[in-house]
């Protein structure tokens, strides 16, 4: 084998090893449900959520370049009446021309606007999401589970593969569970 081929193969292998180490060193952001509760409102039941979200480098960079970051919230109620589910998307978005951040709930189409990313992230700590009438009058002892995670499927095509492979794009909260209290 010629010397230039050996050097090229060595350079490629070195690049692959460095790339694997760089991917291993990526730190994912953090997402955690601190508190969740069902509350009665004038228009029906709602889910009150306190989500602690910390975006890391690649996710924050994508947001700052106007790419929407979408969180999927999946609530399930398991009782003697069966299983009830509510799935919605919370979209975090930045509009560079107006320098405004937005939070949009797909379930109610409510849009809230913020002047800084810190306010946007803080808004996740006080989410109030209206629920369907199926969640009215859940019997005491009903088990509720909540999953929150980044939705990779709505990212632009060029980011989907890196989002599936790179550890920095893993943003998922541990399952949060509680039961409906009597009264």
N, C-alpha and C positions, 0 to 999 in steps of 0.2 A: 504494500500500500504506500502510496506516495506521502511525503511529509505533509503537504498542504491538506490532504484528506484527514490525516491523523489529527492535525491541529484543528480542523473544522469540527470533527466529531468531538474532540476534547472540549472545545468552546461550547458546543451545543449541550453536552452533558453537564458542564459546569453551570451553564445558564439554567438548566432544568433543576439542578440541585439548589441553586440560590433561590429560584422561584418557589420551590417547595418550602424552603425555610422561611421565606418572606410570608407565604400564605399561613404557615403555622404560627407566626408571630402576630398576625392580625388579631385585634381584640374586638369582639362583638360589643355592640351597645347593650344596654340593659333595659328590660321591660318587666315591670312587676305590678300586679294588682294589690294595692295596699288595703283597699276596702271596697266592698260592693254590698248594696242593699236594695231591696224593693221598697218603693215608697208610693203612697197614694197621692195622686194629683187630681185636680179638677177634671182633667180630660181622660183620666184612667191611671193605670199603673205606669211607673217609670223605674228605670234602673239608674241608681246613683252610683257613680264609679269614681274611685280615686286611683289613678294610674301613675306610677312613677316611671318616666321614660327618659332615658339618656341616649342620645344619638351619638354614634361614633363617627370617625372620619369619613368613610365612603358614603354613608347614608346622609350625613350632614352636608357633605359636598353636593350630593345629588339634589337635596332639598334647596340648597343655596343657588343651584343652577336652574331652578324652576321645574324640576322633576317632582311630581307628586309622590309622597310617601303614604301608603295606605295600610292602615291597621284593620284587621278583621276581628270583630268581637262576636263570639258565638256563645249564647246563653242557652242552657238546657235546663228544664224543670222535669224531674222524674217523680211521679206520685202514683197513687193507686188509679188515678184517671188516665194514666199513660204518660207519654213524653211530649212536652211542648218545647219548641225551639224558636229562637230568634237569632238571626244572623244579619249583621250589618257591617258597613265599612265606614271608618273614620279616615277622612283624607286630610293630610297635612300638606300645605302647598305654599310656595313663595312666588310672588309676582315681582321679578326684578325691576320692571319699568316703574311700577308704583311703589316699590319697596314695602309691600304689605304681605303679611302672612295670613293664611286662612285655614280654618278648621271647618270641615263640612261633614255632617252626619247624613249618610245615605238613607237612613230610615225616616227622617223627618225633613230632609233637604234644608235643614237649618245651617246657615253659614255665619261664622263669627270671624271677625277680622282683627288683626293685631299689628302693632308697629314693630315688634321685636320678636325674635325666635324664642327668647326666654318666656315671654307672655304666652306664646303658642304652646310651649311645653307645659307651662303652669296650668293652662286651660284643661289639660288632660287629667289634672288632679281634681277637677270638679265637673265631670261630665254628668249630664242629666239626659238620659235617653228614653223617650216614650216607648212603651211596649204595646203590643196588640192586646185586645180584650181577652184573649186566651189566658193571660196572666192574672186576670182579676180573680179574686176569691180562691187563691190556691190554698188547699188545706194545710193545717199545721203539720210539720214533719216532712213537707215536700223538700226533696234534696235538689239544690240548684248548683250547677257547675258553670264556670266561666272560663273560656279560653280567649287569649288575646295574642295576636302575632302579626308580623309583617306579611303582607300579601305580595309574593313575588310575581304572581301572574299578571298584575296590572302595570308592572314596570315596562318601560320601553324595551323593545326587542334586544337592543344592544346591551342592556343591563341584566337581562334575565339569566343568562348563563353564568356571569360572574356572581350574581346574587344567589344562585343555587350552589355554587362551588366554594366561594370564599367565606371563611368563618366570620369576617367582618360584617356580612350581610345577615347573619343569624340573629333575629330579634324576635324572641318568643317568651311570653310570661309563663311561669309554672301555673298549672291549673288551679283555680281558686274555687273552693266549694263551701257551701253553708246550707243550713236548713231554715225553712220558714218557721218562725216562732208562733205560738198560739196567741190569738187576740190581735 
